[in-house]
Structure formats: C-alpha cells, structure tokens
C-alpha cells in the first residue's frame, strides 16, 4: 500500500502541527516503525518551520508526502526569496537555539537535497527507508 498527499498550506505557524499530524496518521496506517516515524516527524517539522520563519515573500507552501510500507519521500516547496547555499553548509553553534533545522534534517533523513533560487523559492527533499 502507498499513500501520496499534496498539501497547499498557508505560511502560518498552525500549518506545521497540521502537516505533522497528517504524516503521523499515514505512518500509523502503514504500521511504520515508531523510531523511523519519529525521525520523519521531526525532519518534516523542521522543514516546515523553516518555511514559516524564513520564506520571505511566500504566502504559502506545498508539502508532498509519498509514504509506502518501506520508504517515505517528502518535499517541502515555497516560492519565497530563497537562500544562499553557504547559509546551510554548517550547523549553528551548540549554544544557539536557532539554525539547527537543516542539520537535524540531514541527521534524521536520507537523500537530503536542497535547491533555492532568488525570487523563485526553495525546495527541500528528504527520504527515509524503513528496515
């Protein structure tokens, strides 16, 4: 069984827990391992929170979930101002409470890709295989 969902969400704080709950329901329905599911929930939360906080100029964003019994693929897309690749290269200092989102996504997911262009927005893609 496979579930694919495409959501268009407003760039608001309340969108983050809503999409997280949807992912949790899909993972539960497919009986995905709890730890793998928790990792994906954190990664998705960080990706969406980054859009809400940093996607200047974007009214909304899109989340694409493709969840199967052994694999999950997630895209988070916005049409904001974009970001510079150098900004995402290194994690924030350990004492910082900000700037760890992309670091966490890289640590918790697989095949992480980011792409951004000025005035056309950003995409973050990540996956997770379930053993």
N, C-alpha and C positions, 0 to 999 in steps of 0.2 A: 504494500500500500504506500502511496505517496500523497502528500498534500502540498499544493502550491498556492500561495496567497500573495496578492499585490495590494498594498495599502497606500493610499494617499492621505497623509496626515497633516494637520496644521502644525506649524513650528511653535509649539507650546509645551510647557513642562508636562501637562497632563497626557500628552501623547506617548511619553516614554513608558509609564507603567501599563498603559493600554496595550501597546505592541508587545511588551514583555509578557503580559498575561496570555495573549494570543499564542505566542511561541510556546509558553508553558503548557497550554491546552493541547497543542499539536504534538508536542513531545510526549505528553502523558498518554494521549490516544494511541500513539505508535509504540508505547512502552519503551521509550529510550532510557538508557542508564541514567540514574539520578545525577551523578557527578558530571557526566558529559552535558546533560541538560542544564545544570547549574552554571557550568563554564560558558555555554552559549548564551544564557540569560544575562550574565554579567557583560559579555562582549557586546551583545545587542544593546544593552542599556548604555554602555559607554559610547557606542557609535551614535545612538540617537541623541544622547545628552550633548555630544559634541556638536551635532547639527543645531540643536536648540540654542546652545550657547554661542557658537562661533559662525554660523552660516548667515552672515550679514547680507541683507538684501533678499533672502529667501522667505517667501510666505509660508511654504510648506515643504514637505519632503516625502519621499517614497521609500517604502520598505518592501523588499521582495524576499519572501521566505519560500524555500523549497526543501521540504522535510520528508525524508524517506526512512525506512527502517534501519538503514546502516550509514546514513550520511545526511548532513544538513548544509545548505548553502544559503548565505544571507548577503543581500546587497542593501546598502543604505545610500540614497542618492538625494542630493539637494541642488538647487540652482542658485546658490549664494555666490559670494565673491571669490570663493576658492581659497587655497592656502599654498604656501611655498613648501616644497618637499623638505628643505632643510629644517623647517619648523618641526617636523615629525621624526627626525632621524634619531634623536637621543631622548631617553626618559628624563623627566623633571628630577631635580634634586630630591633625595629621600625625605627631606624635611618639608617639601612642598605638598600642599593639599590639592594642587591643580597640575594638569599636564601629564597625568598618568594614563589617561584613557586609551590612547593608541598603544602604549606599552602593554597594558593589560590585554587588549585585543590580540596583539601579537603573541603574548604568552599563553592565552587560553584557546586560541583557534589555529587553524592551519590555512595555508594558501592565502595569506592576507595580502591584498593588493589595494593600493590607494592611487587615485588619479584625481587631479584637480587642474582646472584651467580658469584663469581670471575671467570673470563675468559669465562663465558657463556652469560653474558649480563643481561639486565634488562627488566622488563615488568611493565608498569603502566596501570591499568584498572580502568575505571570510567564510571558511568552511570548517566542518568538524566531522570526522569519521567516528562511527560508533563500533567498538570492538565487541 
